């Protein structure tokens, strides 16, 4: 994918994630849907229901950031499809983990970039008061949702840069 085309895709996905965040106030659902749309992945209503409970670090419990969860989930779906299309299946004796090693490496890259940017994977560190009301925290969560969307698309489509 050309740089300009990738930049445009990222810009549109970030805008879509922001729009969905305003509409739903759900930091996991918003980037998840935007990423699936950007990656041209059709999703059932059941699949789209999964991220809802991951907002706020697992429904407000402060664990893994919902936006990071969305990135990991989108990477997994995209890479699983790509691996299965490129290969005819696991080779005799090949473990499940080995078959999906490229998927794992992409998840690790997204995770590392997220941590480098925000300092923690946990909602309790990124939003210590679980504040969804103040303009300051809404702005911070919007930045996190937008950047996680960008990181994911760059890792998957732009070589991770």
N, C-alpha and C positions, 0 to 999 in steps of 0.2 A: 504494500500500500504506500503510495506517495505521501510525503510529509504534509503537503497542503491538504490532501484528502483526509489523512488521519487527523490533522488539526481541526478540520471542519466537523468530522464525526465526533471528536471529543467535545468540541464546543456545543454541538447540538445535544449530545448526551448529558452534559453538565446542566444545560438549560432545562432539559426534560426532568432531570433528577431534582432540580431546584423547584420547578413547577409542582411536581408530585409531593415534595416535602412541604410546600406551602399548603397544598390541598389536604394531605393526610397527617402531617406532623409525625411521620414514621420514618426514622432514619435508616431502617433496613429495607423497607418496602420500596422507598423512592429510588435509591441507586440500583437496586436489584432489577426493577422494571425497566429503568432507563438503560441499564447494561444489556439486558436481554434484547430490548428493541434495537440497540446499536449493533449488537452481534447477530441480528436477524434470527433470533431463537424464538420460536413460537412457544407459548406457555399456556397450559390449561389453567382454569380457575383454581384448581387444587394446588398447582405449583405456585401460583401467585399468592396463595394464602400462607405459604410457609414462612416468608420473611416477617409477617406481621408480628409474631410473637418474639422476634429477636430485637426489636427496638429497645433502646435504653439499656443495652447490655443484657439481654434476656428478660424482656418485659419489666424493665426498670430495676433489675437487680444489680446492675453496674458491672457485669462481666464483659465479655468481648463486645466491642463497639458494633452496633448494628450495621453501620456503613462498611466496616471491615468484614463483617459476616457476609454481607451482600457481595462484596468483591470476591471472597473465597468461593462462595456458592456459584457465582457467574463464571469464574475461572474453571471450576470443576465441571460445570455443564458444558462449557465451550470446548475445553480440552478433551473431555471424554468423547464428545462427538467427533472431534478432529482425529483423535487417536484411532477410534473405531473405523473411521472412513479411510485412514491411511494404511491400516493393517487389517489382516483377515481375522485377527483374534490372537489370543495368547498362544505362544508356542508351547509345545510339550515341555513341561518342567518349569516354565516361567511363572513366577509368582504374580499374584494380583498386584502387589506393590511395584514390582519391576515393570510390569506392563504399563502401569500408570506413572512411571518415574518422571516423565516430562510434565505431566499435570502437577505433580508434587513440586517440581522445581519452579513452576510458574507461581504456585501458591506461596512458596517461600519468598520469591522475589517481591510479590505484592506485599506480603507481610513485612518484610524488611524495609521496603520503601515507606510504608505507612508508619512504622515505628520510628524511622529516621526523621520523618516529617513531624509527627505528633508526640513522640516520646513514650507512648504507651498504647497498647491495644485495647485497654479497658475503659469502658464508659465512666466508671467511678473516678478515673483520673482525668478524663477529658471533660466531664461534666459532674464535678464532685457533689453538687447540691441537687442533682437530678432536676435541674431547672429547665423547664420547657417554656417559660413565660417571658423571661427578660429578653429584651432586644439583643443584649450582648451575647447571651448563650445561644439564642436562635441564629445569630450571625455566625458564631463559632461552629455550631452544628452544620450550618449550610456550607461553610468552608470545608469541613470534614467530608461531608457527602460529595461535594463537587470534586475534591482532590482524590478521594478514593475511587471515584468514577474515572477520573483521568489516569491515575496510576494503573488501574486495571486494564484500560484500553491500550495504554502504551506498552505494558508488559505483554499483552496478548498479540497486539497487531503491529507494534513498532519496535520490537526487540528489547523492550524494557527500559528504554532511554527516556 
